[in-house]
Amino acid sequence: VLVIGVSIDYQLHLIMGYSDAQVAERIQDREGRCEHALGTLGSSILAGSLTTIISTSFLLFTTIVFFSRFAFIMVMAASIALIYGIVVLPAFLSTFGPQNEQGSVCSASRTRNDNSIDNSNEAPTKSSMVVRSDQTVRFGLLIYLGLLGMI
């Protein structure tokens, strides 16, 4: 469970940066959103993974077998997560990621006002459609979990 938590942390940060590029910076294209995510969060992801790798690598030299095996697993998990987070996931997001208001895994949600009445029979208009940031997170998680299944 710890390995999954360590390995998915870097990807979630990158996916949130990808999603934030559309919401905060109004960047619509995939490549621009990936550049924004890597530019704003890439150094933090790199620093976080390197501190995990370096701090657990000291346990590799212990005489207690449990600690050395634990360190090996953590170093490998953090290293693979770093490669996926900095290289593989941005490549997939720039190729298949959501852009503009299309390409999201889940259907777009409708915006609602507190005073408005929800008429489910009405078709949503283009102005009432928004792409939610959690859709991008779900898309990125699907990609990441699919890639983990290939290992």
Phi and psi restraints in degrees (value plus and minus 20) as a CYANA .aco file:
   2 LEU   PHI     -84.9   -44.9
   2 LEU   PSI     -57.8   -17.8
   3 VAL   PHI     -85.7   -45.7
   3 VAL   PSI     -60.2   -20.2
   4 ILE   PHI     -84.4   -44.4
   4 ILE   PSI     -62.5   -22.5
   5 GLY   PHI     -83.2   -43.2
   5 GLY   PSI     -61.6   -21.6
   6 VAL   PHI     -88.3   -48.3
   6 VAL   PSI     -61.8   -21.8
   7 SER   PHI     -95.5   -55.5
   7 SER   PSI     -49.9    -9.9
   8 ILE   PHI    -107.3   -67.3
   8 ILE   PSI     -35.9     4.1
   9 ASP   PHI     -81.0   -41.0
   9 ASP   PSI     -65.7   -25.7
  10 TYR   PHI     -85.6   -45.6
  10 TYR   PSI     -59.3   -19.3
  11 GLN   PHI     -87.3   -47.3
  11 GLN   PSI     -59.8   -19.8
  12 LEU   PHI     -83.2   -43.2
  12 LEU   PSI     -59.8   -19.8
  13 HIS   PHI     -83.0   -43.0
  13 HIS   PSI     -63.3   -23.3
  14 LEU   PHI     -86.2   -46.2
  14 LEU   PSI     -60.6   -20.6
  15 ILE   PHI     -86.2   -46.2
  15 ILE   PSI     -58.3   -18.3
  16 MET   PHI     -87.3   -47.3
  16 MET   PSI     -54.9   -14.9
  17 GLY   PHI     -85.8   -45.8
  17 GLY   PSI     -57.8   -17.8
  18 TYR   PHI     -83.3   -43.3
  18 TYR   PSI     -63.7   -23.7
  19 SER   PHI     -89.3   -49.3
  19 SER   PSI     -58.4   -18.4
  20 ASP   PHI     -85.0   -45.0
  20 ASP   PSI     -48.5    -8.5
  21 ALA   PHI     -81.9   -41.9
  21 ALA   PSI     -54.7   -14.7
  22 GLN   PHI     -98.2   -58.2
  22 GLN   PSI     -61.2   -21.2
  23 VAL   PHI     -95.5   -55.5
  23 VAL   PSI     -72.5   -32.5
  24 ALA   PHI    -105.4   -65.4
  24 ALA   PSI     -62.4   -22.4
  25 GLU   PHI    -118.4   -78.4
  25 GLU   PSI     -26.7    13.3
  26 ARG   PHI      40.0    80.0
  26 ARG   PSI      13.6    53.6
  27 ILE   PHI    -108.1   -68.1
  27 ILE   PSI     106.0   146.0
  28 GLN   PHI    -123.4   -83.4
  28 GLN   PSI     -50.8   -10.8
  29 ASP   PHI    -103.0   -63.0
  29 ASP   PSI     135.1   175.1
  30 ARG   PHI     -83.1   -43.1
  30 ARG   PSI     -65.6   -25.6
  31 GLU   PHI     -84.5   -44.5
  31 GLU   PSI     -62.0   -22.0
  32 GLY   PHI     -83.9   -43.9
  32 GLY   PSI     -58.6   -18.6
  33 ARG   PHI     -88.0   -48.0
  33 ARG   PSI     -57.6   -17.6
  34 CYS   PHI     -87.3   -47.3
  34 CYS   PSI     -61.1   -21.1
  35 GLU   PHI     -82.3   -42.3
  35 GLU   PSI     -61.2   -21.2
  36 HIS   PHI     -83.1   -43.1
  36 HIS   PSI     -65.4   -25.4
  37 ALA   PHI     -83.6   -43.6
  37 ALA   PSI     -65.7   -25.7
  38 LEU   PHI     -89.9   -49.9
  38 LEU   PSI     -55.3   -15.3
  39 GLY   PHI     -88.9   -48.9
  39 GLY   PSI     -57.2   -17.2
  40 THR   PHI    -108.4   -68.4
  40 THR   PSI     -54.6   -14.6
  41 LEU   PHI    -135.4   -95.4
  41 LEU   PSI     -28.3    11.7
  42 GLY   PHI     -80.0   -40.0
  42 GLY   PSI     -63.2   -23.2
  43 SER   PHI     -87.9   -47.9
  43 SER   PSI     -55.8   -15.8
  44 SER   PHI     -88.0   -48.0
  44 SER   PSI     -60.3   -20.3
  45 ILE   PHI     -84.5   -44.5
  45 ILE   PSI     -64.0   -24.0
  46 LEU   PHI     -82.7   -42.7
  46 LEU   PSI     -65.6   -25.6
  47 ALA   PHI     -84.8   -44.8
  47 ALA   PSI     -61.4   -21.4
  48 GLY   PHI     -84.2   -44.2
  48 GLY   PSI     -62.8   -22.8
  49 SER   PHI     -91.2   -51.2
  49 SER   PSI     -58.0   -18.0
  50 LEU   PHI     -86.9   -46.9
  50 LEU   PSI     -58.5   -18.5
  51 THR   PHI     -86.6   -46.6
  51 THR   PSI     -56.2   -16.2
  52 THR   PHI     -85.4   -45.4
  52 THR   PSI     -65.0   -25.0
  53 ILE   PHI     -84.2   -44.2
  53 ILE   PSI     -66.6   -26.6
  54 ILE   PHI     -87.7   -47.7
  54 ILE   PSI     -63.5   -23.5
  55 SER   PHI     -88.1   -48.1
  55 SER   PSI     -56.6   -16.6
  56 THR   PHI    -103.2   -63.2
  56 THR   PSI     -38.1     1.9
  57 SER   PHI     -87.6   -47.6
  57 SER   PSI     -42.7    -2.7
  58 PHE   PHI     -85.8   -45.8
  58 PHE   PSI     -45.5    -5.5
  59 LEU   PHI     -95.6   -55.6
  59 LEU   PSI     -32.8     7.2
  60 LEU   PHI     -83.2   -43.2
  60 LEU   PSI     -45.7    -5.7
  61 PHE   PHI    -118.2   -78.2
  61 PHE   PSI      -8.4    31.6
  62 THR   PHI     -99.7   -59.7
  62 THR   PSI     139.3   179.3
  63 THR   PHI    -108.2   -68.2
  63 THR   PSI     -33.7     6.3
  64 ILE   PHI    -101.4   -61.4
  64 ILE   PSI     103.1   143.1
  65 VAL   PHI     -82.3   -42.3
  65 VAL   PSI     -60.4   -20.4
  66 PHE   PHI     -77.7   -37.7
  66 PHE   PSI     -66.3   -26.3
  67 PHE   PHI     -85.4   -45.4
  67 PHE   PSI     -60.4   -20.4
  68 SER   PHI     -88.7   -48.7
  68 SER   PSI     -58.5   -18.5
  69 ARG   PHI     -88.7   -48.7
  69 ARG   PSI     -61.2   -21.2
  70 PHE   PHI     -80.1   -40.1
  70 PHE   PSI     -64.1   -24.1
  71 ALA   PHI     -83.4   -43.4
  71 ALA   PSI     -61.7   -21.7
  72 PHE   PHI     -81.1   -41.1
  72 PHE   PSI     -65.4   -25.4
  73 ILE   PHI     -84.2   -44.2
  73 ILE   PSI     -63.0   -23.0
  74 MET   PHI     -87.0   -47.0
  74 MET   PSI     -61.4   -21.4
  75 VAL   PHI     -84.1   -44.1
  75 VAL   PSI     -63.7   -23.7
  76 MET   PHI     -85.8   -45.8
  76 MET   PSI     -62.5   -22.5
  77 ALA   PHI     -83.2   -43.2
  77 ALA   PSI     -64.4   -24.4
  78 ALA   PHI     -87.9   -47.9
  78 ALA   PSI     -56.3   -16.3
  79 SER   PHI     -87.7   -47.7
  79 SER   PSI     -65.2   -25.2
  80 ILE   PHI     -85.9   -45.9
  80 ILE   PSI     -60.5   -20.5
  81 ALA   PHI     -84.0   -44.0
  81 ALA   PSI     -55.8   -15.8
  82 LEU   PHI     -85.1   -45.1
  82 LEU   PSI     -64.3   -24.3
  83 ILE   PHI     -83.8   -43.8
  83 ILE   PSI     -64.2   -24.2
  84 TYR   PHI     -84.4   -44.4
  84 TYR   PSI     -61.0   -21.0
  85 GLY   PHI     -92.1   -52.1
  85 GLY   PSI     -53.9   -13.9
  86 ILE   PHI    -116.8   -76.8
  86 ILE   PSI     -48.7    -8.7
  87 VAL   PHI    -132.1   -92.1
  87 VAL   PSI     -78.6   -38.6
  88 VAL   PHI     -93.5   -53.5
  88 VAL   PSI     -70.0   -30.0
  89 LEU   PHI     -82.9   -42.9
  89 LEU   PSI     -63.9   -23.9
  90 PRO   PHI     -82.4   -42.4
  90 PRO   PSI     -53.8   -13.8
  91 ALA   PHI     -85.0   -45.0
  91 ALA   PSI     -62.5   -22.5
  92 PHE   PHI     -89.0   -49.0
  92 PHE   PSI     -60.6   -20.6
  93 LEU   PHI     -86.5   -46.5
  93 LEU   PSI     -56.8   -16.8
  94 SER   PHI     -93.5   -53.5
  94 SER   PSI     -38.1     1.9
  95 THR   PHI    -116.2   -76.2
  95 THR   PSI     -65.8   -25.8
  96 PHE   PHI    -137.3   -97.3
  96 PHE   PSI     -23.1    16.9
  97 GLY   PHI     -88.0   -48.0
  97 GLY   PSI     141.8   181.8
  98 PRO   PHI     -83.9   -43.9
  98 PRO   PSI     121.6   161.6
  99 GLN   PHI    -159.4  -119.4
  99 GLN   PSI     135.2   175.2
 100 ASN   PHI      30.1    70.1
 100 ASN   PSI    -147.2  -107.2
 101 GLU   PHI    -133.2   -93.2
 101 GLU   PSI      -0.7    39.3
 102 GLN   PHI    -145.0  -105.0
 102 GLN   PSI     143.0   183.0
 103 GLY   PHI      68.4   108.4
 103 GLY   PSI     -14.5    25.5
 104 SER   PHI    -101.6   -61.6
 104 SER   PSI     134.3   174.3
 105 VAL   PHI     -89.5   -49.5
 105 VAL   PSI     -66.8   -26.8
 106 CYS   PHI    -109.2   -69.2
 106 CYS   PSI     139.0   179.0
 107 SER   PHI     -88.9   -48.9
 107 SER   PSI     131.2   171.2
 108 ALA   PHI     -87.4   -47.4
 108 ALA   PSI     124.1   164.1
 109 SER   PHI    -112.8   -72.8
 109 SER   PSI     140.0   180.0
 110 ARG   PHI    -114.4   -74.4
 110 ARG   PSI     122.6   162.6
 111 THR   PHI    -100.0   -60.0
 111 THR   PSI     124.8   164.8
 112 ARG   PHI    -153.7  -113.7
 112 ARG   PSI     122.3   162.3
 113 ASN   PHI    -113.2   -73.2
 113 ASN   PSI     136.9   176.9
 114 ASP   PHI     -85.0   -45.0
 114 ASP   PSI     -50.6   -10.6
 115 ASN   PHI    -108.7   -68.7
 115 ASN   PSI     -30.6     9.4
 116 SER   PHI     -99.9   -59.9
 116 SER   PSI     133.8   173.8
 117 ILE   PHI    -118.6   -78.6
 117 ILE   PSI     114.4   154.4
 118 ASP   PHI    -103.1   -63.1
 118 ASP   PSI      90.3   130.3
 119 ASN   PHI    -122.8   -82.8
 119 ASN   PSI      80.2   120.2
 120 SER   PHI     -88.4   -48.4
 120 SER   PSI     -39.5     0.5
 121 ASN   PHI     -99.1   -59.1
 121 ASN   PSI     -38.8     1.2
 122 GLU   PHI     -98.5   -58.5
 122 GLU   PSI     119.3   159.3
 123 ALA   PHI     -96.1   -56.1
 123 ALA   PSI     116.9   156.9
 124 PRO   PHI     -89.9   -49.9
 124 PRO   PSI     122.2   162.2
 125 THR   PHI    -110.5   -70.5
 125 THR   PSI     146.6   186.6
 126 LYS   PHI     -79.5   -39.5
 126 LYS   PSI     -56.7   -16.7
 127 SER   PHI     -92.8   -52.8
 127 SER   PSI     -39.9     0.1
 128 SER   PHI    -113.7   -73.7
 128 SER   PSI     -19.3    20.7
 129 MET   PHI    -115.3   -75.3
 129 MET   PSI     112.4   152.4
 130 VAL   PHI    -154.2  -114.2
 130 VAL   PSI     129.9   169.9
 131 VAL   PHI    -116.7   -76.7
 131 VAL   PSI      99.8   139.8
 132 ARG   PHI    -102.6   -62.6
 132 ARG   PSI     131.2   171.2
 133 SER   PHI     -88.9   -48.9
 133 SER   PSI     -47.7    -7.7
 134 ASP   PHI     -90.3   -50.3
 134 ASP   PSI     -40.3    -0.3
 135 GLN   PHI     -86.8   -46.8
 135 GLN   PSI     -60.7   -20.7
 136 THR   PHI     -85.8   -45.8
 136 THR   PSI     -58.9   -18.9
 137 VAL   PHI     -83.3   -43.3
 137 VAL   PSI     -64.2   -24.2
 138 ARG   PHI     -82.6   -42.6
 138 ARG   PSI     -61.3   -21.3
 139 PHE   PHI     -81.8   -41.8
 139 PHE   PSI     -66.4   -26.4
 140 GLY   PHI     -84.2   -44.2
 140 GLY   PSI     -59.4   -19.4
 141 LEU   PHI     -86.0   -46.0
 141 LEU   PSI     -57.9   -17.9
 142 LEU   PHI     -82.2   -42.2
 142 LEU   PSI     -62.8   -22.8
 143 ILE   PHI     -82.2   -42.2
 143 ILE   PSI     -68.0   -28.0
 144 TYR   PHI     -84.2   -44.2
 144 TYR   PSI     -66.0   -26.0
 145 LEU   PHI     -86.8   -46.8
 145 LEU   PSI     -53.1   -13.1
 146 GLY   PHI     -85.5   -45.5
 146 GLY   PSI     -59.1   -19.1
 147 LEU   PHI     -88.4   -48.4
 147 LEU   PSI     -55.9   -15.9
 148 LEU   PHI     -83.5   -43.5
 148 LEU   PSI     -53.7   -13.7
 149 GLY   PHI     -87.7   -47.7
 149 GLY   PSI     -42.0    -2.0
 150 MET   PHI     -99.3   -59.3
 150 MET   PSI     -38.2     1.8
